[in-house]
Amino acid sequence: DIVSGILGAGVYQRRKLTFYMDIGTNGEIVIGNSDWMVTASCSAGPAFEGGGIKHGIMATDGAIEGFNINPSNFEPVIDTIGGTKPKGICGSGLINIVAGLLKAGVLSQNGKFNTDLPTKRIRRGTDGYEYVLSWAPETQIGKDIVITEVDIDNLTRAKAAMYAGCQTLVKSVGLTCSKLEQVIIAGAFGSNIDIEKAITIGLLPDLPLDRFIFIGNGSLLGARLTSFSTDILKDGERVAKMMTNFELSENTDFMNNYIAALFLPHTNADEFPSVSNKLAKLPKSN
């Protein structure tokens, strides 16, 4: 799976120091270039693919993908895949929603809703407090589509696993995330992932946006390429031999990094200076 992704992304042909992230239930990460590669796996859970989310679905027509919020009345503006009525939330939509709620002050950095705000969108549901994204008459499913604090907790745990894996793997080769020249993102999201919003929640390192590339399903792309060329198939054999596996579960730094990342975006504000500066300007809730 990871070899196919590396072929699809062309990491083995790049001179720049590259970090490859296949974000999904079983997150695969690689650091390296055309000379060397170190790889690791971190179990992030199904949140990025819509699993474990009350109204989570795969990236299909009707999945909420785009999200903005009116800061004056906290009303949402949503976009769905296919432009149809909403029927659920896909992985990229989940990231966009949480980032938007966080930046609007609707959500605190510990993943809790600001219940003091003057809006009917925030209410207590069966899973605790929730925010109504779309009222029942506006949906395909005939009921309100919401995001709950449980959903947000599941996403926070998933992004913490991915970011902690990134931190730990980069440190294992004597570097920091700031030294990464290129970050390639793969995964079963929607048509795209908003890099800035992924940084906002602490999923991706706080780097200039022009260092990021989103390629969609990297493994599928690699599989297609190998079906077209025997040379690329041979490249796959070479890539597999180049890789050194790094076991995160045996590394004490990983768990420490994971715990530190269970916050939006992170317990250490210095890890995400651009986000922390924006959040510091928000009005404080009572």
Buried (B, 14 or more C-beta within 10 A) or exposed (E): BBBBBBBBBBBBEBEEBBBBBBBBBEBBBBBBBBEEBBBBBBEBBBBBBBBBBBBBBBBBEBBBBBBBBEEEEBEBEBBBBEEEBBBBBBBBBBBBBBBBBBBBBBBBBEBBBBEEBEBEBBBEBEEEBBBBBBEEEEBBBEEBBBBBBBBBBBBBBBBBBBBBBBBBBBBBBEBEBEEBEBBBBBBBBBEEBBBBBBBBBBBBBBBEEEBBBBBBBBBBBBBBBBEEEEEBEEBBEEBEEBBEEBEBEEBEBBEEBBEBBBBBBBBEBEBBEEBBEEBEEBEEEE
